[in-house]
Amino acid sequence: MNSLETPSFPSRLPKVGTTIFTVMSALAAEHKAINLGQGFPDFPCDRKLIAEVNEAMLADRNQYPPMIGIAELRNGICQKIQNLYGHHYDVDTEITITAGGTQGILTAILACVSPGDEVIIIEPAYDSYRPSIELAGGKTIAISLQVIRDERGQVASYEIPWDQLAKAIHSKTRLIIINTPHNPTGMIWSKNDLDCLANLVRNTSALILSDEVYEHMVYDEVQHYSVASHPELAARSFLISSFGKTYHVTGWKVGYVAAPTALTKEFRKVHQFNVFTVNTPMQYGIATYLADAIHYLSLPAFYQAKRDFFRAGLGKTKFKLLPTPGTYFQCVDYSALGIPQAKFNEADFCKWLTTEIGVAAIPVSAFYEQATESGVIRFCFAKQDQTLTSALQRLEKI
């Protein structure tokens, strides 16, 4: 071997490449397309939140905070969860501030999954789940949501495949990952769904990781049912949420994990060597901002107005709209557009949509390990009305 040559080594993630989100965002930038693909707002956050962070910086809150997060923020989270879901997490032993939801997911998986353990995910699934499981040495067991089609053969909705989920749970199952409201489909878990899950895991040692980063984005007066609202599930669950999603600051990467003391103890063992701790002034700023509940209680109405505006515009196109009871994503079926491009697979259709129509979207097939084609793509409506209007004008021309 040449002494100047970089030594080779086996990849820990040999199947992982550049994510579809990065690919589509780069393509959108190259072709000056309107980016409704990657899930982030194009409008500013509340200036009051920035002022709170600035005040913390000027007050010299700029050194390491406690590894588990500042007490003020953990107290605020504790109070919020108790008020909304009726469950009390101990501030000192059961709540940890994380560098966003994705870090919380990885750390929880590394904390409890050992080589050979099985982890159940429900596809289409957020793309960090599977690589995180692989890094822990676990085995991913993927169960697909049941696709419900209408009389024309177009996708109408998705349902949880309870029979398949029940068959997948056994003695090797270490963890089950659920996501509600669900990215990318927008579906939400009902109270009955949580009861069904509790029945399936009751006599097992399986843990639950509940990804609830879109918890405050539920519409039509529908309630978000957190695992924290279900005592039996709360006793075996990691609850994960994100201030980045809630407060329109996705680039800040601040979230939290709430879990019983025994789970949190193991979580923190990994967390302290993963990121150790999280941006100090932002924790103080968010803690002050969190004290006013209206900042998250107003989100359903705020995003429902955007959803309804976007759906009304899409109703003038040939896309088939799927239900969107939660998240800030709208899925559509494009299979009946009646144009040659509608016969493309989802990834190719999204590339065509970006380069030729000038609107970027994400193929739902990208949320499966083995690309599962259903003719459905995902738009993000967390955008200014002007952005959505411009995108709709382009989409109406198809």
C-alpha positions in Angstrom: 0.0 0.0 0.0 1.3 3.5 -0.9 2.2 5.4 2.3 0.2 8.4 0.9 -2.9 6.4 0.3 -5.8 6.6 2.7 -6.4 3.2 4.3 -9.7 1.6 3.4 -12.1 0.2 6.0 -15.6 -1.4 6.0 -18.4 1.1 6.0 -20.8 1.1 9.0 -23.6 2.3 6.7 -22.8 0.7 3.3 -26.3 1.3 1.9 -26.5 5.0 2.9 -25.9 7.7 0.3 -27.1 11.3 0.0 -30.6 11.7 1.2 -33.4 12.5 -1.1 -34.0 15.8 0.8 -30.5 17.0 0.0 -30.8 15.9 -3.6 -34.1 17.6 -4.2 -33.1 20.8 -2.4 -30.0 21.0 -4.5 -32.0 20.4 -7.7 -34.5 23.1 -6.7 -31.7 25.6 -6.1 -30.0 24.7 -9.4 -33.3 25.2 -11.4 -34.6 28.1 -9.3 -37.6 26.0 -8.4 -40.0 26.7 -5.5 -38.9 24.2 -2.8 -41.9 22.5 -1.3 -39.7 19.4 -0.7 -37.6 19.6 2.5 -39.7 20.3 5.6 -38.7 23.7 6.8 -40.5 27.1 7.0 -39.5 30.0 4.7 -41.0 32.5 7.1 -39.2 34.0 10.1 -39.7 32.9 13.7 -41.2 35.3 16.3 -38.8 38.1 16.9 -39.6 37.8 20.6 -37.9 34.4 20.7 -34.8 35.8 19.1 -34.8 38.7 21.6 -35.0 36.1 24.4 -31.9 34.3 23.0 -30.0 37.6 22.5 -30.8 38.6 26.1 -29.4 35.3 27.3 -26.2 35.8 25.3 -25.8 39.3 26.6 -26.3 38.0 30.1 -23.2 35.8 29.5 -25.2 32.5 29.3 -22.6 31.2 26.9 -20.7 28.5 28.7 -21.6 24.8 29.1 -25.0 24.2 30.6 -25.8 21.0 32.6 -25.5 17.9 30.6 -29.2 17.1 30.9 -30.3 20.7 30.0 -31.0 23.8 32.1 -33.6 23.4 34.9 -35.7 26.3 33.6 -36.3 24.5 30.3 -36.9 21.1 31.8 -39.4 22.6 34.2 -41.2 24.2 31.3 -41.4 20.9 29.4 -42.6 19.1 32.5 -45.4 21.6 32.9 -46.4 21.5 29.3 -46.6 17.7 29.1 -48.6 17.5 32.4 -51.0 20.2 31.2 -51.6 18.7 27.8 -51.3 14.9 28.4 -51.8 14.5 32.1 -48.5 12.7 32.8 -45.8 13.9 35.2 -42.1 13.4 34.3 -39.6 14.1 37.0 -37.6 17.2 36.0 -34.3 15.9 37.2 -34.4 12.2 36.2 -36.8 11.9 33.3 -36.3 14.9 30.9 -33.2 15.6 28.8 -32.6 18.4 26.3 -31.2 17.2 23.0 -29.7 18.6 19.9 -32.9 18.2 18.0 -35.3 15.3 17.5 -32.9 13.3 15.3 -30.2 13.2 17.9 -32.8 12.1 20.5 -33.8 9.3 18.2 -30.2 8.1 17.6 -29.3 8.3 21.2 -32.4 6.5 22.4 -31.7 3.7 19.9 -28.0 3.4 20.9 -29.0 3.4 24.5 -31.3 0.4 24.4 -30.6 -1.6 21.2 -27.8 -4.2 21.3 -26.4 -6.3 18.4 -29.0 -8.8 17.2 -32.0 -7.0 18.8 -35.0 -6.4 16.5 -36.5 -2.9 16.1 -39.9 -2.5 14.4 -40.5 0.6 12.2 -43.6 1.4 10.2 -42.9 2.5 6.6 -43.0 4.9 5.0 -40.7 6.1 7.8 -38.4 9.0 8.6 -35.1 8.3 7.0 -33.0 8.4 10.2 -34.6 5.4 11.8 -33.0 2.6 9.9 -29.4 3.9 9.9 -29.6 4.5 13.6 -30.7 1.0 14.2 -27.9 -0.3 12.0 -25.3 1.8 13.9 -26.5 0.1 17.1 -26.1 -3.4 15.5 -29.9 -4.0 15.6 -32.1 -5.6 12.9 -34.8 -3.5 11.3 -38.2 -5.1 10.9 -40.2 -3.0 8.6 -44.0 -3.1 8.5 -45.7 -1.1 5.8 -48.8 1.0 6.3 -51.8 -0.4 4.5 -52.5 1.7 1.4 -56.3 2.2 0.9 -57.3 2.9 -2.7 -60.5 4.4 -4.1 -62.7 3.0 -6.9 -60.3 4.6 -9.5 -57.3 2.9 -8.0 -55.8 6.1 -6.5 -54.4 6.2 -3.0 -57.1 7.5 -0.6 -55.5 7.0 2.8 -53.2 4.8 5.0 -54.1 2.5 7.9 -52.0 0.8 10.6 -51.6 -2.9 9.7 -52.4 -4.3 13.2 -52.3 -8.0 12.2 -48.8 -7.6 10.7 -47.6 -5.6 13.6 -48.8 -8.2 16.1 -47.0 -11.0 14.2 -43.7 -9.0 14.1 -43.6 -8.6 17.9 -41.8 -11.4 19.8 -39.0 -12.1 22.3 -36.3 -10.5 20.2 -38.2 -7.2 19.8 -36.4 -4.6 21.7 -38.0 -1.4 20.4 -41.0 -0.3 18.3 -40.8 3.1 16.7 -44.0 5.0 16.1 -44.5 8.5 14.6 -47.6 10.6 15.2 -48.5 12.9 13.5 -46.8 10.9 10.8 -44.2 12.0 8.3 -44.7 11.8 5.4 -48.4 10.7 5.2 -49.9 13.2 7.7 -52.0 10.5 9.5 -52.3 10.5 13.3 -52.7 7.8 15.9 -56.0 7.8 17.8 -56.6 6.9 21.4 -57.8 3.5 20.2 -54.6 3.0 18.3 -52.6 3.6 21.5 -54.8 1.1 23.3 -54.2 -1.5 20.5 -50.5 -0.9 20.8 -50.6 -1.3 24.6 -52.5 -4.6 24.1 -49.7 -5.9 21.8 -46.8 -5.1 24.0 -48.4 -5.7 27.4 -46.8 -9.1 28.1 -43.5 -8.3 26.3 -40.3 -6.5 27.1 -40.5 -4.3 24.0 -39.9 -0.6 24.5 -41.5 2.2 22.5 -39.9 5.2 20.8 -42.6 7.8 20.0 -41.5 10.4 17.5 -43.9 13.3 18.2 -42.1 16.3 16.7 -45.3 17.4 14.9 -47.4 17.2 18.1 -48.8 20.7 17.8 -49.7 20.4 14.2 -53.1 18.7 14.3 -56.2 20.1 12.6 -60.0 20.1 12.4 -60.2 20.1 16.3 -58.6 16.6 16.3 -56.6 15.8 19.4 -53.0 14.6 19.4 -52.7 11.5 21.6 -49.2 11.3 23.0 -47.8 8.2 24.6 -47.5 10.4 27.6 -51.3 10.4 27.8 -51.4 6.6 28.0 -49.9 5.5 31.4 -49.2 2.0 30.3 -47.2 3.1 27.3 -45.6 6.0 29.0 -44.0 3.4 31.4 -42.0 1.9 28.5 -41.6 4.8 26.1 -39.1 7.4 25.0 -41.1 10.5 24.0 -39.3 12.7 21.5 -40.3 16.3 20.4 -38.7 19.3 18.8 -38.6 23.0 19.4 -37.3 23.5 15.9 -40.6 22.3 14.4 -42.8 24.0 17.0 -41.2 27.4 16.9 -40.2 27.6 13.2 -36.5 27.4 14.0 -35.4 24.1 12.5 -31.8 25.2 12.1 -31.4 25.6 15.9 -31.6 21.9 16.5 -33.1 21.8 20.0 -35.4 19.2 21.2 -36.1 16.9 24.2 -36.6 13.3 25.3 -38.9 12.4 28.1 -38.8 8.8 29.5 -39.1 6.9 32.8 -36.1 7.2 35.1 -34.7 3.7 34.1 -34.8 4.5 30.4 -33.4 8.1 30.9 -30.5 6.8 33.0 -29.3 4.7 30.0 -30.2 7.4 27.5 -28.0 9.9 29.3 -25.0 7.5 29.4 -25.0 7.8 25.6 -26.1 11.4 25.4 -23.1 12.7 27.5 -20.7 11.2 25.0 -22.8 11.9 21.9 -23.3 15.7 22.2 -22.8 16.1 25.9 -25.1 19.1 26.0 -27.0 21.7 23.9 -26.6 25.3 23.0 -26.9 27.3 26.2 -28.4 30.7 25.2 -31.0 29.0 23.0 -32.1 26.9 25.9 -32.6 30.0 28.1 -34.4 31.8 25.3 -36.7 28.8 24.6 -37.4 28.3 28.3 -38.7 31.9 28.6 -40.7 31.7 25.4 -42.2 28.3 26.4 -43.7 29.8 29.5 -46.4 31.4 27.4 -48.5 28.4 26.2 -50.1 30.4 23.4 -46.9 30.0 21.4 -47.7 26.3 20.9 -51.4 26.3 21.5 -51.9 28.6 18.5 -50.1 26.4 16.1 -53.0 24.2 15.0 -55.0 27.2 13.8 -51.9 28.8 12.2 -51.0 25.7 10.2 -54.5 24.7 9.4 -55.0 28.0 7.6 -52.0 27.2 5.5 -53.1 23.7 4.9 -56.6 24.8 3.8 -55.2 27.5 1.6 -52.9 25.1 -0.1 -55.5 22.3 -0.4 -58.0 24.8 -2.0 -55.4 25.7 -4.6 -54.5 22.0 -5.2 -58.2 21.3 -5.7 -57.9 23.3 -9.0 -55.2 20.9 -10.2 -55.4 17.3 -11.4 -53.7 16.0 -8.3 -55.7 13.7 -5.9 -55.4 15.1 -2.4 -54.9 12.7 0.5 -56.2 13.5 4.0 -53.9 15.7 6.1 -55.1 15.6 9.7 -51.5 16.4 11.0 -48.0 17.6 10.2 -47.2 20.4 7.7 -47.1 18.0 4.7 -49.6 17.4 2.0 -49.5 14.1 0.1 -51.0 13.9 -3.4 -51.6 11.1 -5.9 -50.4 12.1 -9.4 -51.1 8.8 -11.2 -54.2 10.2 -13.0 -52.7 13.4 -14.4 -53.1 12.1 -17.9 -49.6 13.1 -19.0 -46.7 10.9 -20.1 -44.7 12.1 -17.1 -47.3 10.6 -14.8 -46.0 7.2 -15.7 -42.6 8.0 -14.2 -41.6 6.5 -10.9 -42.1 8.9 -8.0 -38.4 10.0 -7.8 -38.3 10.7 -11.5 -41.6 12.5 -11.4 -40.3 14.7 -8.6 -37.2 15.5 -10.7 -39.4 16.4 -13.7 -41.7 18.5 -11.5 -38.6 20.4 -10.2 -36.8 20.9 -13.5 -39.8 21.5 -15.9 -42.6 22.9 -13.7 -40.4 24.6 -11.1 -41.8 23.1 -7.9 -39.8 20.6 -5.8 -41.5 17.8 -3.9 -40.4 14.5 -2.2 -41.3 11.0 -3.4 -43.0 9.0 -0.7 -41.2 6.0 -2.1 -38.0 7.5 -0.6 -39.4 6.7 2.9 -39.1 2.9 2.2 -35.9 0.9 2.2 -37.1 -0.9 -1.0 -38.7 1.8 -3.1 -42.4 1.2 -2.9 -44.2 2.9 -5.8 -47.8 4.2 -5.2 -47.8 7.4 -7.3 -47.7 9.6 -4.3 -45.5 12.6 -3.6 -45.2 15.0 -0.6 -45.4 18.8 -0.5 -44.5 20.9 2.5 -47.0 23.8 3.1 -45.0 25.4 5.9 -44.4 28.4 3.6 -45.5 32.0 3.2 -48.8 32.4 1.3 -46.9 34.1 -1.5 -44.7 31.0 -1.9 -47.6 28.7 -1.9 -49.5 30.9 -4.4 -46.6 30.9 -6.8 -46.2 27.1 -6.5 -49.9 26.6 -7.1 -49.9 28.8 -10.2 -47.1 26.6 -11.6 -48.9 23.3 -10.6 -52.2 24.4 -12.2 -50.4 24.4 -15.6 -49.8 20.6 -15.5 
